[in-house]
Amino acid sequence: MTDQMQRIVLASRPDGAPRNDNFRLETVEIPALGDGEVLIKAHYFSLDPYMRGRMDDAKSYAAGIGIDDLMAGGAVGEVIASNAPEFVPGDFALTMTGWATHGIAKPVEMRKLDPALAPITTALGVLGMPGFTGWYGLTELGHPQKGETVVVGAATGPVGSMVGQVARMRGLRVVGIAGGEAKCSMATEVYGFDACIDHRAFEGARDLREALKQHCPDGIDIYFENVGGKVLEAVLPLMNAHGRIPLCGMIAWYNAGNLGANAAMESLTAPRLWQSILVKHLSVNGFIISNHFDRYPEFLREVGPAIAAGQVKHTEDIVEGLENAPAAFRGLLTGKNMGKLLVKVI
Ligand code: NDP
């Protein structure tokens, strides 16, 4: 058995958009396996937008990654040694071993996977944290009602595509917003959205709003917020009274660092935003999915059969090689990914 592993650590904190030199690839000894621990050889790991926030030193719901520390994140792989009775070599598991070829975990930090039931990659995407996020935010905080209109940005990603497909199954009109014609075709042709608008085709929020209006003749009842920025500004005035906004993410501002301390981010957005919420009686609910995993079995009960029946589809964008993770991650933040972004380690 190999006694070395490779991993990517945070070399320095980005100022704005991350650069490749904010990351460092290292070869290190695999630590000795302690009592009750399991050694996993990663097959794939996940690249997710939230990782950008962890690269900052700003206070958030989760601690930032320290300089020289492993880039944290979800991974799926095979157990190659075990000092825990719950796992034996050959088992597959979902773990949080990050951007690395190998990792050590305790059974409580792992979930056993059955590759015969679903490809192991799905535990990082459609059947994992992002898919669950879309389902939970829409159903629990969006309160979707048949005949209503939902708008979702980052429409072809693992969160947005789940939102749109679950909303369609529940009889809503679904309008996506995505970057580029190829993604918009994917939203309508693969995921069955009623319409999808290319936000890159519009310079400002006003023009985007005019386009959105054409596709939302009855206004917007639910805006599933993934992006913020121009898209948020375009959507808000079109919200119907008593509309709901599950506030899931705001990727357009992730490179702005600590928003509370960033004077350049003080714009007219806040007063306009507040006014819209007030006069339209909107419900805006922020949520962090890691607090809601008690609902995961319910998600599996609805979405598992829908995937098997072909009603819920998913797309994976797989990049090969640990060393290519930094560039792929930078691409995720600028919309280069087509579907759930994963790194194949072996
Ligand atoms: P995606 O795979 O959809 O990737 C992110 C996408 O965001 C990009 O592909 C791009 O798509 C879009 N994007 C980037 N910059 C902008 C911009 N300036 N304006 C508009 N769109 C932009 O990611 P996920 O599906 O994994 O995540 C979607 C959102 O959900 C993120 O904000 C993420 O942080 C959030 N999230 C929140 C969770 C929670 O617990 N609250 C849990 C999981 C995810 P395009 O080219 O189409 O614009």
Residues whose N, C-alpha, C, O or C-beta is under 5 A from the ligand:
A	BS01	NDP	P49 Y50 P130 T133 A154 A155 G157 P158 V159 G160 I177 A178 G179 K183 N226 V227 G229 L247 C248 G249 M250 I251 A252 F287 I288 I289 S290 L332 L333 T334 G335 K336 N337 G339
